[in-house]
């Protein structure tokens, strides 16, 4: 198990954010919390070059349940999804950055090409996706519905993208 607790990253309850690199190691802990009545939201993505759209998505995601888990694509899955030059920021650093954000309770990662296996293992009450999706087009919606969860679309209109920001920085 790879556990670390960044001392500067605090949740609203003044508890350190838990960074658990492998989501399989997080599943049991979330199950125990859920059995205690805690509701869990999960947002996932690359979060390669953090921008205001990411912040707005995660801030809203944090309001949908008692606890927010943010799952980041591993470096290999980012490269497979976004191209061989990505990510710009390595996973361990992306995890540390996300853990420092208010409202985030747990940070984990996943290597699969979709979040389906992650969602099936963690079973969050709420799966939060950005406004570039609709509740009907979220690829993992059937996985979420199968275990009784719900999909929520959050954040501001999709007018920000890491790819666009990277292109502006390169020109």
N, CA, C and O of each residue as an XYZ file, in Angstrom:
684
protein
N       0.832     -1.185      0.000
C       0.000      0.000      0.000
C       0.872      1.242      0.000
O       1.907      1.299      0.664
N       0.434      2.223     -0.751
C       1.172      3.468     -0.833
C       0.322      4.576     -0.229
O      -0.521      5.156     -0.914
N       0.536      4.875      1.046
C      -0.237      5.901      1.735
C       0.674      7.068      2.069
O       1.799      6.884      2.533
N       0.181      8.246      1.831
C       0.876      9.423      2.330
C      -0.168     10.453      2.671
O      -1.241     10.485      2.068
N       0.134     11.283      3.619
C      -0.803     12.292      4.055
C      -0.116     13.645      4.027
O       0.557     14.018      4.988
N      -0.278     14.398      2.919
C       0.354     15.712      2.845
C      -0.119     16.587      3.995
O      -1.322     16.794      4.157
N       0.791     17.096      4.784
C       0.411     17.840      5.977
C      -0.257     19.170      5.665
O      -1.033     19.663      6.483
N       0.015     19.763      4.516
C      -0.583     21.060      4.200
C      -1.959     20.943      3.572
O      -2.661     21.949      3.461
N      -2.368     19.759      3.161
C      -3.663     19.583      2.517
C      -4.696     19.214      3.572
O      -4.610     18.146      4.178
N      -5.646     20.066      3.790
C      -6.651     19.850      4.814
C      -8.049     19.846      4.218
O      -8.349     20.621      3.310
N      -8.904     18.966      4.738
C     -10.309     18.971      4.345
C     -11.038     19.956      5.234
O     -10.459     20.537      6.153
N     -12.327     20.138      4.946
C     -13.106     21.072      5.746
C     -13.189     20.625      7.201
O     -13.387     21.462      8.081
N     -13.045     19.335      7.480
C     -13.099     18.822      8.839
C     -11.707     18.807      9.486
O     -11.529     18.201     10.542
N     -10.739     19.454      8.877
C      -9.371     19.552      9.370
C      -8.681     18.191      9.435
O      -7.744     18.011     10.213
N      -9.124     17.255      8.648
C      -8.477     15.949      8.536
C      -7.564     15.980      7.316
O      -7.923     16.571      6.298
N      -6.400     15.361      7.399
C      -5.521     15.342      6.230
C      -6.162     14.589      5.066
O      -6.857     13.592      5.267
N      -5.927     15.066      3.876
C      -6.380     14.362      2.681
C      -5.581     13.075      2.596
O      -4.368     13.068      2.809
N      -6.264     11.996      2.287
C      -5.599     10.710      2.143
C      -5.246     10.498      0.684
O      -6.119     10.531     -0.183
N      -3.979     10.283      0.415
C      -3.521      9.957     -0.926
C      -3.207      8.467     -0.924
O      -2.259      8.019     -0.280
N      -4.012      7.714     -1.649
C      -3.868      6.266     -1.718
C      -3.737      5.935     -3.196
O      -4.729      5.879     -3.923
N      -2.504      5.717     -3.632
C      -2.189      5.639     -5.055
C      -3.004      4.585     -5.801
O      -3.443      4.837     -6.923
N      -3.213      3.427     -5.215
C      -3.932      2.347     -5.882
C      -5.355      2.292     -5.350
O      -5.560      2.067     -4.158
N      -6.326      2.491     -6.206
C      -7.719      2.536     -5.749
C      -8.191      1.241     -5.106
O      -9.123      1.263     -4.303
N      -7.570      0.113     -5.439
C      -7.945     -1.147     -4.793
C      -7.691     -1.082     -3.285
O      -8.418     -1.690     -2.500
N      -6.652     -0.339     -2.889
C      -6.330     -0.169     -1.472
C      -7.319      0.760     -0.770
O      -7.405      0.754      0.458
N      -8.047      1.539     -1.517
C      -9.020      2.487     -0.973
C     -10.403      1.867     -0.799
O     -11.188      2.344      0.020
N     -10.712      0.826     -1.542
C     -12.072      0.262     -1.579
C     -12.594     -0.134     -0.204
O     -13.731      0.196      0.135
N     -11.807     -0.822      0.585
C     -12.258     -1.266      1.907
C     -12.532     -0.107      2.845
O     -13.505     -0.125      3.599
N     -11.678      0.897      2.799
C     -11.859      2.067      3.655
C     -13.166      2.795      3.303
O     -13.903      3.220      4.193
N     -13.442      2.933      2.011
C     -14.686      3.588      1.600
C     -15.901      2.753      1.974
O     -16.934      3.302      2.356
N     -15.793      1.441      1.870
C     -16.903      0.558      2.248
C     -17.252      0.761      3.719
O     -18.428      0.849      4.074
N     -16.237      0.835      4.571
C     -16.456      1.058      6.008
C     -17.130      2.407      6.252
O     -18.064      2.499      7.049
N     -16.664      3.442      5.574
C     -17.261      4.765      5.728
C     -18.718      4.762      5.267
O     -19.584      5.334      5.929
N     -18.984      4.122      4.137
C     -20.347      4.052      3.598
C     -21.265      3.335      4.580
O     -22.398      3.762      4.807
N     -20.767      2.230      5.169
C     -21.554      1.491      6.151
C     -21.871      2.344      7.368
O     -22.866      2.103      8.052
N     -21.037      3.337      7.645
C     -21.270      4.275      8.738
C     -22.168      5.435      8.354
O     -22.375      6.345      9.157
N     -22.708      5.423      7.141
C     -23.647      6.458      6.720
C     -23.056      7.609      5.928
O     -23.768      8.552      5.584
N     -21.770      7.546      5.636
C     -21.116      8.610      4.873
C     -21.439      8.423      3.389
O     -21.344      7.316      2.859
N     -21.825      9.523      2.723
C     -22.035      9.458      1.272
C     -20.745      9.872      0.577
O     -19.991     10.713      1.066
N     -20.515      9.253     -0.583
C     -19.240      9.409     -1.290
C     -19.488      9.853     -2.723
O     -20.301      9.268     -3.438
N     -18.775     10.896     -3.131
C     -18.769     11.338     -4.527
C     -17.393     11.044     -5.104
O     -16.389     11.052     -4.392
N     -17.363     10.785     -6.398
C     -16.095     10.541     -7.081
C     -16.067     11.335     -8.376
O     -17.009     11.289     -9.167
N     -14.984     12.059     -8.585
C     -14.708     12.734     -9.857
C     -13.394     12.155    -10.366
O     -12.503     11.836     -9.579
N     -13.278     12.021    -11.673
C     -12.046     11.454    -12.214
C     -11.605     12.222    -13.448
O     -12.401     12.902    -14.095
N     -10.322     12.098    -13.761
C      -9.783     12.719    -14.958
C      -8.273     12.755    -14.922
O      -7.639     12.227    -14.009
N      -7.712     13.386    -15.932
C      -6.252     13.510    -16.026
C      -5.722     14.577    -15.086
O      -4.736     14.356    -14.384
N      -6.374     15.738    -15.069
C      -5.950     16.879    -14.255
C      -4.468     17.156    -14.484
O      -3.697     17.342    -13.543
N      -4.092     17.179    -15.763
C      -2.689     17.326    -16.140
C      -2.194     18.746    -15.884
O      -1.271     18.946    -15.095
N      -2.785     19.709    -16.528
C      -2.443     21.109    -16.296
C      -3.690     21.728    -15.678
O      -4.676     21.988    -16.367
N      -3.634     21.958    -14.383
C      -4.799     22.408    -13.632
C      -5.232     23.800    -14.093
O      -4.407     24.697    -14.265
N      -6.536     23.960    -14.288
C      -7.095     25.253    -14.679
C      -8.390     25.499    -13.923
O      -8.863     24.627    -13.195
N      -8.958     26.673    -14.091
C     -10.133     27.076    -13.324
C     -11.326     26.149    -13.567
O     -12.146     25.973    -12.667
N     -11.444     25.564    -14.734
C     -12.523     24.609    -14.980
C     -12.427     23.404    -14.058
O     -13.441     22.911    -13.565
N     -11.204     22.928    -13.825
C     -11.005     21.833    -12.879
C     -11.437     22.246    -11.474
O     -12.135     21.501    -10.786
N     -11.018     23.433    -11.060
C     -11.355     23.900     -9.718
C     -12.862     24.009     -9.528
O     -13.392     23.604     -8.494
N     -13.542     24.549    -10.512
C     -14.989     24.698    -10.418
C     -15.695     23.344    -10.394
O     -16.657     23.161     -9.648
N     -15.229     22.405    -11.198
C     -15.794     21.055    -11.189
C     -15.636     20.415     -9.810
O     -16.603     19.892     -9.256
N     -14.436     20.452     -9.259
C     -14.187     19.790     -7.982
C     -14.898     20.495     -6.831
O     -15.355     19.835     -5.898
N     -14.997     21.808     -6.878
C     -15.731     22.529     -5.833
C     -17.198     22.114     -5.824
O     -17.774     21.889     -4.760
N     -17.801     22.014     -6.994
C     -19.191     21.587     -7.057
C     -19.327     20.111     -6.698
O     -20.279     19.727     -6.018
N     -18.396     19.285     -7.141
C     -18.432     17.853     -6.823
C     -18.418     17.637     -5.315
O     -19.086     16.733     -4.813
N     -17.665     18.459     -4.590
C     -17.564     18.324     -3.139
C     -18.889     18.574     -2.438
O     -19.082     18.131     -1.305
N     -19.798     19.272     -3.090
C     -21.103     19.569     -2.466
C     -22.123     18.457     -2.685
O     -23.221     18.521     -2.132
N     -21.793     17.446     -3.471
C     -22.769     16.415     -3.826
C     -22.806     15.240     -2.853
O     -23.681     14.380     -2.960
N     -21.873     15.191     -1.912
C     -21.812     14.084     -0.948
C     -21.007     14.548      0.264
O     -20.482     15.661      0.291
N     -20.921     13.678      1.260
C     -20.154     14.013      2.472
C     -18.656     14.014      2.224
O     -17.912     14.730      2.894
N     -18.215     13.216      1.266
C     -16.795     12.987      1.051
C     -16.512     12.964     -0.446
O     -17.296     12.402     -1.211
N     -15.411     13.564     -0.874
C     -15.042     13.582     -2.292
C     -13.745     12.823     -2.525
O     -12.717     13.092     -1.904
N     -13.828     11.859     -3.448
C     -12.667     11.121     -3.928
C     -12.363     11.635     -5.330
O     -13.265     11.747     -6.160
N     -11.112     11.944     -5.595
C     -10.695     12.333     -6.935
C      -9.718     11.269     -7.425
O      -8.696     11.003     -6.793
N     -10.057     10.664     -8.571
C      -9.231      9.609     -9.160
C      -8.566     10.146    -10.417
O      -9.235     10.648    -11.320
N      -7.247     10.036    -10.468
C      -6.470     10.534    -11.602
C      -5.999      9.390    -12.483
O      -5.611      8.329    -11.995
N      -6.038      9.619    -13.773
C      -5.470      8.659    -14.714
C      -3.969      8.563    -14.463
O      -3.317      9.577    -14.215
N      -3.415      7.358    -14.526
C      -1.966      7.191    -14.414
C      -1.297      7.845    -15.624
O      -1.958      8.177    -16.607
N       0.000      8.021    -15.539
C       0.749      8.621    -16.646
C       0.542      7.824    -17.934
O       0.363      8.401    -19.007
N       0.568      6.511    -17.819
C       0.408      5.663    -19.006
C      -0.984      5.825    -19.621
O      -1.116      5.872    -20.844
N      -2.016      5.909    -18.787
C      -3.363      6.044    -19.355
C      -3.581      7.450    -19.916
O      -4.332      7.612    -20.878
N      -2.942      8.466    -19.337
C      -3.016      9.810    -19.921
C      -2.379      9.790    -21.305
O      -2.953     10.324    -22.254
N      -1.203      9.184    -21.434
C      -0.517      9.108    -22.733
C      -1.381      8.371    -23.752
O      -1.450      8.771    -24.915
N      -2.037      7.300    -23.322
C      -2.891      6.545    -24.236
C      -4.105      7.366    -24.670
O      -4.540      7.273    -25.818
N      -4.651      8.167    -23.756
C      -5.847      8.962    -24.058
C      -5.544     10.289    -24.742
O      -6.315     10.743    -25.588
N      -4.424     10.915    -24.382
C      -4.145     12.288    -24.835
C      -2.970     12.400    -25.800
O      -2.773     13.448    -26.414
N      -2.195     11.341    -25.940
C      -1.031     11.390    -26.825
C       0.259     11.206    -26.055
O       0.317     11.441    -24.848
N       1.298     10.782    -26.767
C       2.555     10.394    -26.121
C       3.280     11.542    -25.425
O       4.145     11.289    -24.586
N       2.957     12.794    -25.743
C       3.624     13.922    -25.081
C       2.973     14.281    -23.749
O       3.461     15.165    -23.044
N       1.902     13.623    -23.402
C       1.205     13.896    -22.152
C       1.402     12.723    -21.217
O       1.620     11.611    -21.700
N       1.341     12.900    -19.921
C       1.029     14.155    -19.253
C       2.264     15.055    -19.143
O       3.400     14.594    -19.250
N       2.020     16.300    -18.934
C       3.103     17.241    -18.688
C       3.553     17.153    -17.237
O       4.726     17.358    -16.925
N       2.623     16.851    -16.372
C       2.909     16.772    -14.940
C       2.776     15.307    -14.521
O       1.736     14.696    -14.769
N       3.805     14.727    -13.891
C       3.737     13.312    -13.508
C       2.661     13.056    -12.444
O       2.289     13.948    -11.681
N       2.182     11.823    -12.420
C       1.089     11.439    -11.534
C       1.321     11.847    -10.092
O       0.430     12.440     -9.484
N       2.464     11.560     -9.528
C       2.699     11.849     -8.117
C       2.537     13.342     -7.822
O       2.048     13.715     -6.756
N       2.944     14.190     -8.762
C       2.779     15.635     -8.577
C       1.331     16.058     -8.780
O       0.830     16.917     -8.054
N       0.649     15.460     -9.766
C      -0.771     15.770     -9.964
C      -1.577     15.383     -8.737
O      -2.494     16.104     -8.342
N      -1.244     14.250     -8.129
C      -1.950     13.814     -6.925
C      -1.728     14.796     -5.775
O      -2.664     15.111     -5.040
N      -0.519     15.269     -5.620
C      -0.211     16.224     -4.555
C      -0.964     17.539     -4.761
O      -1.477     18.122     -3.806
N      -1.026     17.996     -5.997
C      -1.742     19.237     -6.301
C      -3.232     19.082     -5.983
O      -3.817     19.944     -5.328
N      -3.843     17.994     -6.444
C      -5.273     17.780     -6.198
C      -5.543     17.631     -4.707
O      -6.553     18.130     -4.210
N      -4.654     16.952     -3.987
C      -4.822     16.773     -2.545
C      -4.801     18.099     -1.792
O      -5.351     18.190     -0.694
N      -4.181     19.117     -2.359
C      -4.101     20.421     -1.702
C      -5.365     21.253     -1.867
O      -5.486     22.315     -1.257
N      -6.303     20.791     -2.678
C      -7.510     21.565     -2.933
C      -8.563     21.360     -1.850
O      -8.796     20.245     -1.384
N      -9.190     22.467     -1.464
C     -10.273     22.413     -0.492
C     -11.405     21.525     -1.015
O     -11.751     21.581     -2.195
N     -11.964     20.723     -0.146
C     -13.096     19.881     -0.513
C     -12.720     18.482     -0.949
O     -13.586     17.611     -1.036
N     -11.454     18.245     -1.225
C     -11.001     16.920     -1.640
C     -10.616     16.131     -0.386
O      -9.841     16.606      0.444
N     -11.170     14.915     -0.260
C     -10.898     14.084      0.913
C      -9.928     12.943      0.635
O      -9.109     12.598      1.486
N     -10.020     12.359     -0.554
C      -9.137     11.265     -0.951
C      -8.692     11.493     -2.387
O      -9.443     12.008     -3.214
N      -7.454     11.099     -2.664
C      -6.928     11.122     -4.028
C      -6.380      9.730     -4.313
O      -5.669      9.143     -3.498
N      -6.729      9.219     -5.487
C      -6.259      7.911     -5.900
C      -5.982      7.949     -7.394
O      -6.098      9.002     -8.021
N      -5.617      6.808     -7.966
C      -5.350      6.771     -9.401
C      -5.863      5.466     -9.988
O      -6.138      4.499     -9.278
N      -5.981      5.474    -11.315
C      -6.406      4.266    -12.023
C      -5.710      4.200    -13.370
O      -5.467      5.218    -14.017
N      -5.391      2.965    -13.780
C      -4.627      2.756    -15.007
C      -5.488      2.338    -16.187
O      -5.034      2.370    -17.331
N      -6.724      1.947    -15.919
C      -7.593      1.448    -16.987
C      -7.975      2.575    -17.953
O      -7.880      3.756    -17.619
N      -8.402      2.191    -19.141
C      -8.746      3.189    -20.167
C     -10.057      3.904    -19.868
O     -10.288      5.002    -20.376
N     -10.917      3.304    -19.056
C     -12.144      3.965    -18.609
C     -12.229      3.849    -17.095
O     -11.493      3.080    -16.479
N     -13.127      4.614    -16.507
C     -13.304      4.589    -15.055
C     -14.245      3.480    -14.600
O     -14.534      3.385    -13.407
N     -14.725      2.653    -15.496
C     -15.665      1.593    -15.134
C     -15.183      0.688    -14.008
O     -15.883      0.539    -13.006
N     -14.000      0.075    -14.143
C     -13.515     -0.795    -13.059
C     -13.315     -0.041    -11.734
O     -13.595     -0.584    -10.665
N     -12.839      1.187    -11.802
C     -12.678      2.033    -10.625
C     -14.018      2.232     -9.922
O     -14.120      2.057     -8.708
N     -15.038      2.597    -10.687
C     -16.368      2.828    -10.122
C     -16.964      1.549     -9.546
O     -17.586      1.579     -8.484
N     -16.782      0.440    -10.229
C     -17.306     -0.838     -9.741
C     -16.653     -1.219     -8.411
O     -17.306     -1.791     -7.539
N     -15.370     -0.902     -8.259
C     -14.657     -1.246     -7.027
C     -14.988     -0.290     -5.884
O     -15.167     -0.732     -4.749
N     -15.073      1.014     -6.164
C     -15.267      2.004     -5.106
C     -16.742      2.294     -4.815
O     -17.086      2.696     -3.704
N     -17.608      2.093     -5.802
C     -19.057      2.255     -5.653
C     -19.482      3.582     -5.007
O     -20.225      3.584     -4.025
N     -19.012      4.705     -5.559
C     -19.434      5.984     -4.980
C     -20.936      6.193     -5.167
O     -21.523      5.722     -6.141
N     -21.541      6.897     -4.233
C     -22.965      7.226     -4.351
C     -23.202      8.132     -5.554
O     -24.231      8.044     -6.224
N     -22.226      9.005     -5.814
C     -22.343      9.988     -6.884
C     -21.091      9.938     -7.744
O     -19.973     10.020     -7.235
N     -21.286      9.801     -9.062
C     -20.175      9.902    -10.014
C     -20.329     11.257    -10.694
O     -21.315     11.498    -11.389
N     -19.362     12.135    -10.495
C     -19.446     13.513    -10.981
C     -18.595     13.666    -12.233
O     -17.412     13.326    -12.241
N     -19.213     14.179    -13.286
C     -18.523     14.435    -14.550
C     -18.738     15.894    -14.945
O     -19.668     16.548    -14.472
N     -17.870     16.390    -15.810
C     -17.930     17.768    -16.266
C     -19.021     18.001    -17.294
O     -19.666     17.068    -17.771
N     -19.207     19.258    -17.618
C     -20.303     19.665    -18.503
C     -20.078     19.320    -19.972
O     -20.931     19.610    -20.810
N     -18.954     18.712    -20.289
C     -18.774     18.222    -21.659
C     -19.538     16.906    -21.845
O     -19.544     16.337    -22.936
N     -20.175     16.430    -20.780
C     -20.998     15.227    -20.810
C     -22.434     15.598    -20.470
O     -22.701     16.692    -19.973
N     -23.355     14.679    -20.742
C     -24.706     14.740    -20.191
C     -24.868     13.463    -19.372
O     -24.078     12.529    -19.511
N     -25.876     13.422    -18.531
C     -26.086     12.233    -17.709
C     -26.239     10.983    -18.586
O     -25.886      9.883    -18.160
N     -26.757     11.148    -19.796
C     -26.958     10.001    -20.686
C     -25.713      9.607    -21.475
O     -25.620      8.475    -21.951
N     -24.753     10.524    -21.619
C     -23.571     10.204    -22.434
C     -22.346      9.808    -21.624
O     -21.325      9.438    -22.205
N     -22.417      9.875    -20.301
C     -21.285      9.462    -19.469
C     -21.016      7.983    -19.743
O     -21.903      7.153    -19.542
N     -19.807      7.636    -20.199
C     -19.527      6.255    -20.613
C     -19.779      5.207    -19.527
O     -20.160      4.076    -19.828
N     -19.569      5.581    -18.275
C     -19.693      4.624    -17.179
C     -21.055      4.657    -16.492
O     -21.220      4.063    -15.426
N     -22.023      5.337    -17.079
C     -23.315      5.490    -16.391
C     -23.968      4.157    -16.074
O     -24.585      4.015    -15.018
N     -23.848      3.171    -16.965
C     -24.461      1.869    -16.714
C     -23.822      1.174    -15.511
O     -24.514      0.500    -14.748
N     -22.516      1.333    -15.338
C     -21.829      0.767    -14.178
C     -22.378      1.398    -12.904
O     -22.686      0.698    -11.939
N     -22.496      2.716    -12.906
C     -22.978      3.456    -11.731
C     -24.420      3.070    -11.416
O     -24.754      2.818    -10.259
N     -25.264      3.024    -12.422
C     -26.675      2.675    -12.214
C     -26.822      1.238    -11.710
O     -27.717      0.952    -10.914
N     -25.959      0.339    -12.164
C     -26.057     -1.079    -11.789
C     -25.898     -1.286    -10.288
O     -26.525     -2.185     -9.727
N     -25.074     -0.476     -9.622
C     -24.920     -0.646     -8.179
C     -25.771      0.350     -7.385
O     -25.668      0.402     -6.160
N     -26.606      1.140     -8.062
C     -27.527      2.039     -7.370
C     -27.026      3.450     -7.151
O     -27.622      4.205     -6.382
N     -25.936      3.822     -7.814
C     -25.423      5.181     -7.699
C     -26.111      6.107     -8.681
O     -27.012      5.698     -9.413
N     -25.678      7.365     -8.689
C     -26.227      8.325     -9.642
C     -25.110      9.139    -10.262
O     -24.028      9.281     -9.692
N     -25.394      9.670    -11.442
C     -24.442     10.499    -12.172
C     -24.881     11.950    -12.045
O     -26.058     12.265    -12.220
N     -23.943     12.823    -11.742
C     -24.207     14.259    -11.634
C     -23.247     14.980    -12.569
O     -22.052     14.686    -12.600
N     -23.781     15.922    -13.324
C     -22.968     16.778    -14.188
C     -22.715     18.077    -13.424
O     -23.649     18.691    -12.909
N     -21.453     18.491    -13.353
C     -21.090     19.641    -12.525
C     -20.047     20.494    -13.231
O     -19.472     20.104    -14.247
N     -19.823     21.665    -12.661
C     -18.805     22.572    -13.172
C     -19.391     23.609    -14.106
O     -20.594     23.633    -14.365
N     -18.529     24.454    -14.598
C     -18.961     25.503    -15.510
C     -18.986     24.980    -16.937
O     -18.506     23.879    -17.204
N     -19.545     25.766    -17.857
C     -19.530     25.314    -19.260
C     -18.108     24.985    -19.709
O     -17.150     25.637    -19.295
N     -17.986     23.986    -20.544
C     -16.667     23.496    -20.979
C     -16.015     24.524    -21.909
O     -16.011     24.374    -23.131
N     -15.469     25.561    -21.293
C     -14.756     26.585    -22.062
C     -13.272     26.600    -21.715
O     -12.516     27.435    -22.213
N     -12.862     25.664    -20.851
C     -11.457     25.564    -20.455
C     -10.997     24.136    -20.724
O     -11.742     23.185    -20.488
N      -9.793     23.992    -21.208
C      -9.235     22.661    -21.431
C      -7.721     22.735    -21.290
O      -7.095     23.697    -21.733
N      -7.145     21.727    -20.677
C      -5.685     21.673    -20.531
C      -5.009     21.707    -21.890
O      -3.987     22.372    -22.064
N      -5.577     20.992    -22.856
C      -4.983     20.955    -24.200
C      -4.905     22.361    -24.787
O      -3.886     22.737    -25.366
N      -5.979     23.141    -24.640
C      -5.977     24.520    -25.152
C      -4.936     25.368    -24.425
O      -4.236     26.166    -25.049
N      -4.835     25.197    -23.116
C      -3.874     25.960    -22.336
C      -2.443     25.607    -22.759
O      -1.603     26.497    -22.898
N      -2.167     24.336    -22.962
C      -0.840     23.901    -23.399
C      -0.519     24.494    -24.760
O       0.594     24.974    -24.975
N      -1.477     24.468    -25.684
C      -1.250     25.037    -27.028
C      -0.948     26.533    -26.927
O      -0.072     27.029    -27.635
N      -1.654     27.258    -26.064
C      -1.392     28.705    -25.895
C       0.001     28.926    -25.322
O       0.693     29.861    -25.727
N       0.420     28.087    -24.394
C       1.745     28.247    -23.796
C       2.840     27.943    -24.804
O       3.919     28.531    -24.733
N       2.588     27.048    -25.730
C       3.607     26.689    -26.713
C       3.721     27.711    -27.841
O       4.750     27.766    -28.514
N       2.698     28.511    -28.057
C       2.761     29.469    -29.166
C       3.287     30.819    -28.760
O       3.391     31.717    -29.595
